[in-house]
């Protein structure tokens, strides 16, 4: 499978909240690293650094839909693939469980291994996300770190 198809399959799996489908696209030791203090992690009380296929699968199948309840859509701006690396620029929109609309721009760096996602480094406008999800930006937003 080519890398562009792998990336498209990942987003289709995540949007569907199907744990078997999500699990099938990640390596067992996969990692997903988001900015500390991002709106999703804050609102759901979860970590910004998920480690392991099971943890990532559980998050996207069970926790993610608790915040982004319907109309989830990802519009790809660009997908750049170079061997085992892919960079995706996209806009995600959804309706939050409180009925408010969500829209934010993302840049994701994917590291592939054996046609699976091994590591994701996510970049997003955390202030915009916090304003949309929580209605405000906390005074001290944690900085991005591993």
N, C-alpha and C positions, 0 to 999 in steps of 0.2 A: 504494500500500500504506500502511496506517496505521502509525503509529510503534510501537504495541504489537506488531503483527505483525512488524515489523522486528526488534524486540528479541527476541521469541520465536524468530525465524529464526536470529539470531546464536547463541543458546545451543544450539539444535539443531545448528547447523553445528559449533560448538566441541566439543560432546560426541561428534560422529561422527568426528572426526579426519580428515575428508575434505578434502584441500587445495583442491580445486576449489570445494567448497561454502563453505569458510571464506573463500577469496579473494573470492568473489562478494558477500560482505556488507560489505566494507571499501572505503573510497576508496583510491586509489593512494598517497596521502600520509598515510594513517591513522597514529595514534599510540595506544599503550596504555601508560599510566603507572600503575605499582603502587608501593606503599611500598618504599623502599630496604631491603634486608635481609630481604625477605619469604622465606618458606620455599621456595617454588618456585624463585625465582631463585637462592637460596643452594644448594639441593640439586642443581640442574641446571647451576650455574655460568653463569647467563645474567644479562643486564641486567634491571633493573626498569623501564626505559623503552625500549620497542620502537618503532621508527619505520619506517613503510612497510608496505604490504600484504604484500609478500613475506616480510618479517621476521616479522610477526605470524602469517601463514599457516604458515610453517615451524615456528615455536614451537609452535603448537597442534596441528599435524598430526604433527610428529616428536618434539619434546622433551617436551611435556606428557604424552603417553601413557607415557613412560619413567618417570614418577613416579606418576601416577594410572593404574594398570594396568587396573582393571575396576570395575564397579558404579558408574560415575560418574552422579550424580544431582544435579539442581538443583531445590530447592523454593523457589518464589517466595513471598516474604512480601508484597511489594507492587511494583507498577509504576506510576510516576507519569510521565505524558507531558504536555509543554507545548510544542507546536510542534516545534522542532528539538532539544529536550532531553528526556532521559528519565532517571529515577532508579529503580534497581532495588535492592530489598533481597531477599537470597536466602541460603539455606544450601546449601552444596555438600558432598556426601558422596561418598566413593569408597573403594576399597581401594588402598592403596599397593603398590608393587612388592615391598616387604618383607613384605606380608601384613597390615600394621597398618591399622586403620580410620582414615579421615580425615573430619573434620567441622569446618567453620568457617563463620562468618557473614560476608557480604560486603555492601557498599554500592557500587554502581557508577553513575557519572555518565556518560551517553552523550551525545555531541554528534553529531547527524545532519546529513548534507549529501547532497542529491539521493537520498534514500531509502537511503543507505548510512551505515555507521558511520565517522565521521571521527576521533573522539577518544574514548578511554575513560579515565576516572580511577577507579582501583580503591582501595577502602578495605577493609582486612581486619585482623583481630586477628593481628598478626605474631607476638607471643609465643606465642599458642596454636598457630599454624601451625608455628613452629619446634619447640615441644615435641612436637607430633604427628609431624612429619616427621623431625627430627634427634634427638629425645629430650631436648633441652636448648635453652635460650636462650643464645646467646653473650653474654659479658659486655658487649660494646658492640654494640648493635644500631643500625645507621645510621638516621638520621632521614629522614623523608619530604622530598624536595626534587626539583626538576626539573633 
